[in-house]
């Protein structure tokens, strides 16, 4: 980045607009220039302008836009612009701000901050950022934000001079600010906080793991076995329920069929009643259908009647119309003759007027032209008279105004002569304002601030003293509490020793665990005994049930065998009877044909000549048919019994199989229980041996119960001892915690007292210094007020001194206002005098012009009067000739009246002729229409008579008494369709109902023989209900057990997940804990100091490179003294490389070290950014000639790197050493100006 041009306006003491062009040859040829001037002239303001344009703030002001302390006091606008180059592109950064109406006292307006990318000719460009985005965009383009810019381009080596002289804490803060290492404090604090959070999360996960409950393997197997047993029971009940559901559904269907039969019967009766009601409608449908066959002939006859009547009406109307038309024609012919006579008479009158009208029209034209000319002359004469009057009035008014202006001008001129001294007031006011601002700064900023600080210190000292006294009381109270707690601790230790009776608490806890284990083993053994006895009882019951079921199975098998044999016999008899019945039926089918057969003749069906059945038929009686039906019923009954017997046998076999499985399961469980009993008896014996208790001779439930009661009593005694010891230990721990807490409070309070005392001493010292400074400031303010009072007295304004400085300053401000008012009055009168003088000249010019104009108007009036008289005489002669010829009549009006009369007569004649012609045409047309209609009426009447006779015959043929009877039978097609649809709907209902009755009866007949319907329906429903209740109960038990098992697996899964999470979090905590042990602290100092040491070493390395260019005597290094952290030592190569502390350097040596550090920081801050402009602010006054020369040579050598170096200093020697200079010169009133190479003012 390289700064090319700077433009600033009204910043601090630099009032006006100044331009500095760093591309001027004077800067590019030398590479180094000086900004010189006296202290306070405004040298640093040039650097402030660069920062202001780029970043909207300066090294001394954080944000200029909100209050703008940099704008020149007496002005209402300020501006800073910088043109710079970066990456071969050119940019303009601009900052502007103003007050309302650009006045000094106006309200501060919003700032305008822009960044423009310029064309190569630096004349045009485009906006690329505005407002708050400008600093970010500048940082993006240049790679330098405000902090980096002020470290790499504005080198204030004074910061490093402060760094070299500061204490440890101040040095750390300065180095953090200079090198930007504040982030490492935050990293250290972040790591510390992360370690703390990771530890809390790890503890939380550990606690979560401890609260997850899971079953052991034995409990899990026991619950799974119970679930399987319940599943088997549920399966059996569901099979039985399925059979019961089927049976109950059959009952439902059968009852439904019976109910349907009754409902269908009622529906059949209702439908018969509807058919009876519909009978009249059937007759109506028949009559309507007969009428429809001849209704077209009827409607055709009606149409003919209507047509004949319409023709009669038309003929009558035509006759009436013809009579009216003929009468109208005669009237029109008479009127036509009268109009023709009137037209001829009017035509003769118009021809006679034509001869006179042409001459009258010519005269009228001359009269009109003459009248117009006279009117124009009159108007011109009138206008000139008005203009003459206006001119005279204007001249009169101008003369009055001129006298008034001349009088006013005389007064203003006399005032300006009397107050000529007021012309110098602006410079005087500026000087007085500057002096008043200096006093205001001393009083309101310096003095008031120090007074407030002094008051705050006084209050703080009092507060600290009160706090110290409270701390002393609290400390005494805590020390007393500490002694009491020590006594309590001794008492508790004595109680604990007496209770333990020489034993360790762990021995008691171990005994309690052993007794608990022994009681647990006893409980488990008793539980196993109980389970073994229960299962043995169940096994005996199962064996008895299996025996009963086996007997029932044998009995049912025998019954099934007997019924199967009986069914076979019945089946044989039934087949024989059915064969005989079929033969009889077939023979009966051919009875008639058999009687026609003759012996020896072939049969027409089979061709046989032998006819055995012709004479003898197979006999068949009612008794045989009854026997056949009885055999069928017996066979079906046996089949149902066999089916029922098979179902019962299958059920019994299933029950036996299920019982056998239960038996085998119980045998397995009893065997397992016997094994468990032996193991648990062995475990109990081992537990007894651990406690040195004699074993049991015989293991049974009673012995175990007795043994358990003894163990429970012993355990209760041990647990009481442990509980008492734990209570005492808890009390002891509380005492120790309180002891530690009180001890910590005592130590803290002692430290606080020491700190407070130190702080009171420091604040008291500062309070004394402040009071001295306040006294000195008051004396300085009094001296300056006296000087200012004398200055006002020179201008005839007396100001009395007051005790209050604030009131004294207000009087000064009022006096300045008086002077400003006098200055404003003088300027106002001066401006009014100039305005008045200009108005006098203008009025005199207007008078001269108006006089010339008046003379010209008089000449024009005389000419117009003569011309008017001549033309008026000629017009009188023409008017007299016209009056003699046609009087005062209007030719055009008379001619128009004649023409209109002729046209009206002619139009009337034409209209009447047309009307006669039209009437004649209408008469002929009407006569033709009348003839046609009469012929049509004759033909239609003949056809009507024929059709009427035919229709009457058709009425008799279709059984209608007369036309009225026919018309009564006619029904609309839509209504007829409704009746037919209703008839069809009733027929469909009858057919559907008949089908339903037949099918329902078949269903009832089929279901009546179902064996399942022979059972009791209520008993089956009750059994199904009981089974459902049992199923619900079993489902609840099974659901509860499954929920326990699922909960076990869910908890096991959660335990595994939590364990993995715990392991993962443990790894995270290990990493953070290790990192925290290396760099983490709550205040962040640990890592910050480590990084600052590295940053300082790197900075010193860069500074040594610059130092070698300044001098070959000195070299910098970090101090090895642990008591002086971040301390820099200077190695004096001329003194055997001895180490010297920076506090032992002279002023010139300190400057060289500071300059080397500043140049090093510039390279460190700019990193990869190309910085081609550097500005060094002050510090050269401490160098001798040789050191100054060396420093300037080093800075000049930077030109080889393409850098432009600016040195800011008020040292006079620089003028001799640096040829190119920008000089800031002080002016009157506290203002300054800029002069030198590349500088200009606009």
GUSENU-897668 format. One record per residue (C-alpha): residue in three letters; x, y, z. Coordinates in steps of 0.2 Angstrom, whole numbers, plus 5000, padded with zeros to 4 digits. Layout:
BEGIN
ALAXYZ...
REM end
This chain:
BEGIN
UNK500050005000UNK500650174996UNK499950345000UNK499950464984UNK498950614989UNK498150695005UNK496750825005UNK496050895022UNK494951035027UNK494551115044UNK495450985055UNK496051045072UNK497051205070UNK497251185050UNK495751295045UNK495451295026UNK495751165013UNK497551095010UNK498250974997UNK499850864998UNK500450774983UNK501650634988UNK501950594969UNK502850764967UNK504650744961UNK505350814977UNK504650664987UNK505050534974UNK506850584971UNK507350594990UNK506350454997UNK506250545014UNK505450705020UNK505150795036UNK503550875043UNK504151015054UNK503351155064UNK503251215082UNK502351115096UNK500451115094UNK500551185076UNK499651025069UNK500950915062UNK500150755068UNK498450815061UNK499150765044UNK499250585050UNK497550605058UNK496850655041UNK497550495033UNK496750385047UNK495150485046UNK494950455027UNK495350275028UNK494550215045UNK493450355051UNK494450365067UNK496250425073UNK497550355085UNK496950495097UNK495050485094UNK494150315093UNK492550365083UNK492550535075UNK490750535068UNK489750535084UNK490450695092UNK491850755080UNK493150835092UNK494250855077UNK493250985067UNK494051165068UNK493051255082UNK492551405072UNK491951305056UNK490451205052UNK491251075040UNK492750965039UNK493450845027UNK494850715024UNK495350625008UNK496650505003UNK497150434986UNK498150274988UNK498850134977UNK498649944982UNK499049794970UNK499249914955UNK497549984958UNK497050164963UNK495750214976UNK495050364984UNK494450365003UNK493450515008UNK492750565025UNK491550725026UNK490450795040UNK489550955043UNK488451045055UNK486651115051UNK486751255038UNK488651235039UNK488651345054UNK489851335069UNK488351315081UNK487251205071UNK486851025075UNK488050895070UNK487450795055UNK487850615050UNK489550585042UNK489850535024UNK491150395022UNK491550335004UNK492850224995UNK492950244976UNK494050134964UNK494850264952UNK495250244934UNK497050244929UNK497050434926UNK496350464944UNK494950574937UNK493450454937UNK492850294946UNK491450194954UNK490950184972UNK491350014980UNK490950044998UNK490050175009UNK489750205028UNK490250075040UNK490849955026UNK492250075021UNK493550015035UNK493149835031UNK493349855013UNK495049955015UNK495649815026UNK495149685012UNK496049784999UNK497649835008UNK497749685021UNK497849815035UNK496549855047UNK496650005059UNK497749925072UNK498949845058UNK498950015049UNK499550115064UNK500849985068UNK501549965051UNK501350135043UNK501250265058UNK502750215069UNK502550295086UNK504150245094UNK503650335110UNK502550175114UNK504150075114UNK505050205125UNK503550175137UNK503749995136UNK505549995140UNK505150095156UNK503650005162UNK503349875176UNK502949695173UNK501049715172UNK501149875162UNK502449795150UNK501349635147UNK499849755143UNK500849865131UNK501649705123UNK499849635121UNK499249795113UNK500849815101UNK500949635095UNK499049585096UNK499249435107UNK497649465117UNK496849315108UNK498049195118UNK497249255135UNK495549205128UNK496249035122UNK496948995139UNK495349045147UNK494348945134UNK495348785137UNK495148805156UNK493248825155UNK493248675143UNK494148565155UNK492948615169UNK491448585158UNK492148415152UNK492448365170UNK490648405175UNK489948305160UNK491048155165UNK490448155183UNK488648175176UNK488848025165UNK489647915179UNK488147955190UNK486947905176UNK487747735174UNK487547705192UNK485647735191UNK485347605177UNK484547445184UNK484747275174UNK484147105179UNK485446965183UNK485446805172UNK484446695184UNK483046825185UNK482946845166UNK482746665163UNK481446645177UNK480346785168UNK480646715151UNK480046545157UNK478446625164UNK478146715148UNK478246545138UNK477046465150UNK475746595148UNK475946595129UNK475546405129UNK473946435140UNK473446585128UNK473646475113UNK472446335120UNK471146465125UNK471246545108UNK470946385099UNK469446345111UNK468746525108UNK468946505089UNK467746355090UNK466546445102UNK466546595090UNK466046485075UNK464646405085UNK463946575091UNK464046645074UNK463046495068UNK461746535081UNK461746715076UNK461446665058UNK460046545062UNK459146675073UNK459446805059UNK458646685046UNK457146655057UNK456846835060UNK457046865041UNK455646745037UNK454446835048UNK455047005041UNK454846935023UNK453046875027UNK452547045033UNK453347125018UNK452447005007UNK450747055015UNK451247245013UNK451647214994UNK449947134991UNK449047284998UNK450047394987UNK449547294972UNK447747314977UNK447947504979UNK448747514962UNK447347434952UNK446447604947UNK448147664941UNK448347514930UNK446647564921UNK447247734919UNK448847674911UNK447847574899UNK446647714894UNK448147834892UNK449047704881UNK447447694870UNK447347884869UNK449147904864UNK448747794848UNK447647934841UNK448248084850UNK449248144834UNK447648144824UNK446748244838UNK448148374839UNK448248394820UNK446348424819UNK446548554833UNK447948644823UNK446748654807UNK445348734818UNK446648864824UNK447248894806UNK445448924799UNK445149044813UNK446749144810UNK446349154791UNK444649224795UNK445349364807UNK446649404793UNK445349434779UNK444249544790UNK445849654795UNK446349664776UNK444649734771UNK444649864785UNK446449924780UNK445949934761UNK444550054765UNK445650174776UNK447050174763UNK445950234748UNK445150374759UNK446950434764UNK447450444745UNK446050554740UNK446450684754UNK448350694748UNK447950724730UNK446850884735UNK448350954746UNK449550924732UNK448651044720UNK448651184733UNK450551174737UNK450951184718UNK450051354717UNK450951434732UNK452651384725UNK452451474709UNK451951634717UNK453451634729UNK454651604715UNK454151764706UNK454451864722UNK456251794724UNK456751844706UNK456152024708UNK457252044725UNK458851974716UNK459152144706UNK459252254722UNK460252144734UNK461952144724UNK462152334726UNK461552334744UNK462852194749UNK464252294741UNK463852454751UNK463752354767UNK465452284765UNK466152464763UNK465252524779UNK465952374789UNK467752404783UNK467652584787UNK466852554805UNK468352434809UNK469652554804UNK468852694815UNK468752564830UNK470552524828UNK471052704828UNK469952734844UNK470852584853UNK472552644848UNK472152824854UNK471452754871UNK473052644873UNK474252784870UNK473252894883UNK473352754896UNK475252734893UNK475552924894UNK474652924911UNK475652774917UNK477352854912UNK476853014921UNK476452914937UNK477952814936UNK479052964935UNK478253044950UNK478452884960UNK480252864955UNK480653044961UNK479853004978UNK480852844980UNK482452924974UNK482353064988UNK481952925001UNK483452824995UNK484652974995UNK484153015013UNK484452835018UNK486152825009UNK486752975018UNK486252905036UNK487152735032UNK488752825025UNK488852925041UNK488652765052UNK490052675043UNK491252825045UNK490852835064UNK491152645066UNK492552615055UNK493552525069UNK492252385069UNK492952325053UNK494352235062UNK493152145074UNK493251975065UNK495151945069UNK494852015087UNK493451895090UNK494451745083UNK495851785095UNK494751805110UNK493751645106UNK495451545106UNK495951615122UNK494251585130UNK494251405123UNK495951375131UNK495251435148UNK493751325145UNK494851175142UNK495851205158UNK494251235168UNK492951115162UNK494150975156UNK495750975166UNK495151065183UNK493450985184UNK494150815180UNK495450825193UNK494150895206UNK493050755202UNK494450625203UNK494950705220UNK493250695227UNK493150515221UNK494850475229UNK494250555245UNK492650455245UNK493650295240UNK494850325255UNK493350345267UNK492550185260UNK494150085261UNK494450145279UNK492650085284UNK492849925275UNK494549895284UNK493649925301UNK492249805296UNK493549675290UNK494449685307UNK492849645317UNK492449505305UNK494249435307UNK494149435326UNK492449345325UNK493149215313UNK494649185324UNK493549145339UNK492449025328UNK494048945323UNK494548905341UNK492748835344UNK492848715329UNK494548645335UNK493748605352UNK492248515343UNK493448415332UNK494348345348UNK492748305356UNK492148205341UNK493748105339UNK493548055357UNK491747985354UNK492247895338UNK493647805348UNK492447745361UNK491147685349UNK492447585338UNK493147495354UNK494847475346UNK494247405330UNK494247475312UNK492647525304UNK493047425289UNK493047265300UNK491247305305UNK490747345287UNK491447175282UNK490547085295UNK488947175290UNK489247115272UNK489546935277UNK487946935288UNK486947015273UNK487646885262UNK487146745274UNK485346805276UNK485246825257UNK485846645255UNK484546595267UNK483146685258UNK483646605242UNK483746435249UNK481946455257UNK481346525241UNK481946365232UNK481146255245UNK479546345242UNK479646325223UNK480146145224UNK478646105235UNK477446195224UNK478046115208UNK477945945217UNK476145975221UNK475746025203UNK476645865196UNK475445755207UNK473945855201UNK474545835183UNK474845645184UNK473045625191UNK472345735177UNK473245635164UNK472545465171UNK470745535170UNK471045595152UNK471745425147UNK470245335154UNK469045455144UNK470045435128UNK469845245129UNK467945255133UNK467645385118UNK468645275106UNK467545125110UNK465945225108UNK466645295091UNK467045115085UNK465245055089UNK464445205080UNK465545185065UNK465044995063UNK463245045065UNK463445175052UNK464145055039UNK462544935041UNK461345085039UNK462345145024UNK462044975015UNK460244975019UNK460045155013UNK460945114996UNK459744964993UNK458245074996UNK458845214986UNK459145104971UNK457445034971UNK456645204973UNK457645274958UNK457145124947UNK455245154952UNK455445344947UNK456245304930UNK454845174927UNK453545304931UNK454245424918UNK453945304904UNK452245234909UNK451245304894UNK452545244881UNK452545074890UNK450645054887UNK450845094868UNK452144954866UNK451644794857UNK452444624858UNK453644594843UNK453744774838UNK455344874841UNK455445004855UNK455545184847UNK456945224861UNK458045074862UNK457444964847UNK457144804858UNK455644694853UNK455544624871UNK454544734883UNK454744664901UNK453944814910UNK452544834898UNK451344734908UNK452144704925UNK452744864935UNK453944864950UNK452844884966UNK453145034977UNK452145084993UNK452145225006UNK452845115019UNK454445095008UNK454645285007UNK454445305026UNK455845175028UNK456945265016UNK456745425025UNK457045345042UNK458645265036UNK459245435029UNK458845525046UNK459745385056UNK461245395044UNK461445585046UNK461245565065UNK462645435066UNK463745545055UNK463445695067UNK463845595082UNK465445525074UNK465945705070UNK465645755088UNK466545605095UNK468045645084UNK468145825090UNK468045765108UNK469445635105UNK470545765096UNK470245885111UNK470645745124UNK472245705114UNK472745885114UNK472445905133UNK473445745136UNK474845805125UNK474845975134UNK474745895151UNK476245775146UNK477245925141UNK476846015157UNK477345865167UNK479045855158UNK479346035161UNK478946015179UNK480045865181UNK481445965173UNK481146115184UNK481145995200UNK482745915195UNK483546085192UNK482846145208UNK483646005217UNK485246055210UNK485046235215UNK484546175233UNK486146075234UNK487146225228UNK486346345239UNK486546235254UNK488346225250UNK488446415248UNK487546435265UNK488846315273UNK490246425266UNK489546585273UNK489346505290UNK491246445289UNK491746625285UNK490846685301UNK491546535311UNK489846475314UNK489446295317UNK488546215302UNK486746145302UNK486445955305UNK484945945294UNK484346065280UNK482546105281UNK481446265281UNK481246265300UNK483046265303UNK483446395290UNK482046505298UNK482846495315UNK484646525308UNK484046675298UNK483246765314UNK484946745323UNK485846815308UNK484646965307UNK484847015325UNK486747005324UNK486647115308UNK485547235316UNK486747265330UNK488247285318UNK487247405307UNK486847515322UNK488647535326UNK489047575308UNK487647705307UNK488247785323UNK490047795316UNK489447865300UNK488447995309UNK489948045319UNK491048045304UNK489848155295UNK489748275309UNK491648275310UNK491748305291UNK490548455293UNK491648525307UNK493248495296UNK492348585281UNK491848735292UNK493648735299UNK494348745282UNK493048875277UNK493348985292UNK495248965290UNK495149015272UNK494049165277UNK495349215290UNK496749205278UNK495749295265UNK495349435277UNK497149455282UNK497649475264UNK496249595261UNK496749705275UNK498549715268UNK497849755251UNK496649885258UNK498049965268UNK499149975253UNK497750045242UNK497350175255UNK499150235255UNK499250245236UNK497550335235UNK498150455249UNK499750495239UNK498750525223UNK497550635233UNK498950745239UNK499650755221UNK497950795214UNK497650935226UNK499351015222UNK498851005203UNK497151085206UNK497951225215UNK499151255201UNK497751245188UNK496651375197UNK498151495198UNK498451475179UNK496551495175UNK496551665186UNK498051725176UNK497251685159UNK495651765165UNK496551925170UNK497351935152UNK495751905144UNK494852035155UNK496152165150UNK495952115131UNK494052155133UNK494352315142UNK495352375126UNK493752365117UNK492752465129UNK491952305138UNK492252305156UNK492052135165UNK492052125184UNK492951975192UNK491751845201UNK492151715214UNK491451575203UNK492551545188UNK491051475178UNK490051635180UNK491651735175UNK491851625159UNK489951655155UNK490251845156UNK491751825144UNK490551725132UNK489251865134UNK490551995130UNK491151895114UNK489251895109UNK489152085111UNK490752105100UNK489951975087UNK488352075087UNK489352235084UNK490252155070UNK488552085063UNK487852265064UNK489352345055UNK489252205041UNK487352235040UNK487452425038UNK488952405025UNK487852285015UNK486352405016UNK487352555010UNK487952464995UNK486252404991UNK485552584993UNK486852654982UNK486452534968UNK484552564970UNK484852754967UNK485752724951UNK484352614945UNK483052744949UNK483952884940UNK484052764924UNK482252724925UNK481752914925UNK482752954910UNK481952814900UNK480152854906UNK480353044900UNK480952984882UNK479452864881UNK478253004886UNK478753124872UNK478552984859UNK476752944865UNK476253134863UNK476853134844UNK475852964841UNK474253034848UNK474253194837UNK474453084821UNK472952964826UNK471753114829UNK471953184811UNK471753014803UNK470152974813UNK469253134807UNK469553104788UNK468952924788UNK467352964798UNK466753084785UNK466952954771UNK465952824781UNK464452954782UNK464352964763UNK464252774761UNK462952754775UNK461752884767UNK461852794749UNK461352624757UNK459852704767UNK459152774751UNK459252604742UNK458652474755UNK458352574772UNK458952484787UNK458452314782UNK459652164782UNK459952094764UNK460451924770UNK459051894782UNK457751944769UNK458551824756UNK458651684768UNK456851704772UNK456351694754UNK457451544751UNK456851444766UNK455051474760UNK455351404743UNK456351254749UNK454951214762UNK453551214748UNK454651114736UNK454950984750UNK453050974755UNK452650944736UNK453850804735UNK453350724752UNK451450724747UNK451850644730UNK452950504738UNK451550474751UNK450250454736UNK451350334727UNK451650224743UNK449850214747UNK449450154729UNK450750024731UNK450049964748UNK448249954741UNK448849834727UNK449849734739UNK448349714752UNK447149664738UNK448349524732UNK448549454750UNK446649454752UNK446349354737UNK447649224743UNK446949204760UNK445249174754UNK445849034743UNK446748954757UNK445248964769UNK444248864756UNK445448724754UNK445848714773UNK443948704777UNK443648554765UNK445148454773UNK444548494791UNK442848414787UNK443648254780UNK444948234795UNK443548264808UNK442448124801UNK444048004802UNK444448054820UNK442648024826UNK442747844819UNK444447814828UNK443647864844UNK442347724843UNK443647604837UNK444747634853UNK443147624864UNK443047814869UNK441247874871UNK441548054865UNK442948184863UNK442748234881UNK443048054887UNK444648054875UNK445348214882UNK445048154900UNK446147994896UNK447548094889UNK449048104901UNK450748194899UNK452148074893UNK453148114909UNK451648074921UNK451347914911UNK453147864912UNK453047894931UNK451547774932UNK452347644921UNK453947644931UNK452947634947UNK452047474940UNK453747394935UNK454447434952UNK453047344961UNK453247194949UNK455147194953UNK454847204971UNK453647054970UNK454946944960UNK456446994972UNK455346954988UNK454846784981UNK456746744978UNK457246804996UNK455846695004UNK456346534994UNK458246564998UNK457946605017UNK456846445019UNK458246335011UNK459546415023UNK458346375038UNK458146195032UNK460046175030UNK460446245047UNK459146155057UNK460145985055UNK461846065061UNK462445975076UNK463346125083UNK461646215085UNK461046075097UNK462146145111UNK461546275123UNK461946455116UNK461946545133UNK463246415140UNK464346435125UNK464246625127UNK464646625145UNK466146505142UNK466746625129UNK466646775141UNK467546675154UNK468946635142UNK469146815137UNK469246865155UNK470646735157UNK471446785141UNK471446975147UNK472246925164UNK473546815155UNK473946955143UNK474147075157UNK475346955166UNK476246925150UNK476347115145UNK477047155163UNK478347015161UNK478847065144UNK478947255149UNK480147195163UNK481147095150UNK481147235137UNK481547365151UNK483047245155UNK483647245137UNK483347435135UNK484347475151UNK485647355145UNK485747445129UNK485747615137UNK487047555149UNK488147505134UNK487847675126UNK488147765141UNK489747665144UNK490347715127UNK489847895129UNK490747895146UNK492347825137UNK492147955124UNK491948095136UNK493348025147UNK494548035131UNK493948215128UNK494148265147UNK495948185146UNK496448285131UNK495648445138UNK496448415155UNK498148385148UNK497948545137UNK497348635153UNK498848585163UNK499948655149UNK499148825144UNK497448845154UNK497148965168UNK495549055174UNK496449225171UNK497249175154UNK498949235160UNK499849065158UNK499749045139UNK499849235136UNK501549255144UNK502149105135UNK501649175118UNK502249355122UNK503949285126UNK503949205108UNK503249365100UNK504549475110UNK505949355104UNK505349375086UNK505149565087UNK506849575094UNK507549475080UNK506749595067UNK507249745078UNK509149685078UNK509149685059UNK508549875059UNK509749905074UNK511249845063UNK510849975050UNK510750115064UNK512350065074UNK513549925075UNK513749955094UNK512149885101UNK511149725100UNK509449675109UNK509049515118UNK507749455130UNK508349455149UNK508749295157UNK508249355174UNK506749265179UNK506349405191UNK506149525176UNK504949435164UNK504749515146UNK506249625150UNK507449685136UNK509249695138UNK510449795127UNK512149705123UNK513549835121UNK514749765109UNK515949895112UNK516049845131UNK516449665129UNK514649615125UNK514049665142UNK512149665146UNK511449825151UNK509549855156UNK508549975146UNK508250085161UNK510150125161UNK510150195143UNK510350375139UNK508950475129UNK509850455112UNK510150265115UNK508350245121UNK507750325105UNK508850215094UNK508150055103UNK506350125101UNK506650165083UNK507349985079UNK505849905089UNK504550015079UNK505349975062UNK505349785068UNK503549795073UNK503049875056UNK503749725047UNK502949605060UNK501249695058UNK501249705039UNK501649525037UNK501449485018UNK500749665014UNK501849775004UNK501949945014UNK502750085004UNK502350235015UNK503050255033UNK502750395045UNK503850425061UNK503050535074UNK504350635085UNK505750565096UNK507350635086UNK507650785099UNK508650665110UNK509950615097UNK511650695095UNK512250735078UNK513150575074UNK511650465080UNK510450585071UNK511450565055UNK511450375057UNK509550365060UNK509250475045UNK510350365034UNK509550215039UNK507850285035UNK508450355019UNK509050175014UNK507250115015UNK506950214998UNK507850064990UNK506449954995UNK505250074987UNK504650165003UNK504250345006UNK504750395023UNK503950545033UNK504750605049UNK503750715060UNK504750825072UNK504951005079UNK506850985079UNK507751125070UNK509251015065UNK508050915054UNK507851065042UNK509751055038UNK509850865036UNK508150835026UNK508050935010UNK506150895007UNK505050975020UNK503151005024UNK503151155036UNK501651185047UNK501651365052UNK500651445066UNK499451595062UNK498551715073UNK497051655082UNK497751485085UNK497651425067UNK498951355056UNK499451335038UNK500451205027UNK501851255015UNK503151155006UNK503451034992UNK501850964984UNK500751074996UNK499451194990UNK497951274998UNK496251304990
REM end
